[in-house]
Amino acid sequence: MQEGEETELSVISEMNTAYIEMMLVNIGGESVLISVSDVSEVIRLQPLSQVPMAPEHLLGVCNVHGHIVCVIDPCRVMHLDGKPSEDSPASRFVSLRHPVMNLALRVDSVSELFRIQESEFSELSDDSSAFFRNAINIEGCEYRVINTQALFA
């Protein structure tokens, strides 16, 4: 095989590799990943209107671009050990994609984006809840990936 053919084969191999873009967020002291394809936008915190007799995980609702968005505390919904930190300049609402519902997670921060090969994900090593679908090791740290569809159930 000649050098030009080898380079061409590596380019074709790269094109056939499936990548997923992931967003690293901090929720209650734990860093987790959310698929960028599941996120419609990241919003700065804004005042919430309380909903009478709402479940404790519903922090309130807000108006985003003319749509009412329900904002939830993922620590309470996903039964995470940590508690959300106090609101800070880094805190955000992460609005999730759904054809019918408008739902956002209140996160402590959005850290960075990763482009990860689909084959690098692994099964969870513990009995994590239905709110996590798999895990990945990035630079020596293992991160769980949120199953956003379970939040709409």
ABEGO torsion letter per residue (X at the ends): XBAAAAAAAAAAAAAABBBBBBBBBBBGGBBBBBBAAABABBBBBBBBBBBBGBBAABAEBBBBGGBBBBBBBAAAAAGBABBBBBBBAABBBBBBBBAABBBBBBBABBABBBBBBAAABBBBABBBBAABABBBBBGGBBBBBBBAAAAAX
